[in-house]
Amino acid sequence: MPESMRKKVDRIISLLERMDENIEAFAKTSVRRDEVRAGFKHVAGIDVLSLDGHLQKTILELLRLGKGTATEVAAKTRRSRALESLYLNQLTQMGYVAKERVGKVVYFSIPR
């Protein structure tokens, strides 16, 4: 086999070996990430992982706040107030969040 061809084959083998290492590293990272997520499965009696991702983010921020308005939750999630209001009302309809009106202000919280 000519020398130039041999170098190309060696280079291909080297790249394949690096790909295998990256795949193994990714698999180990994914397992750790799954183990960490398993700890968040039930928070305040809620199966958080059963919710859609956008609702997970909203409910986790509300849990951190304890009690808050759509504006306060939106500031934490960096989404619009209107969108957070929609998500919080969805969570209220699902029974995960309690809603309380004080004057013109609507507060959301996680019932204990």
Secondary structure, DSSP 8 states (H G I E B T S, - for coil): --HHHHHHHHHHHHHHHHHHHHHHHHHHHHHHHHHHHHHTSEETTEEGGGS-HHHHHHHHHHHHHSEE-HHHHHHHHTS-HHHHHHHHHHHHHTTSSEEEEETTEEEEE---
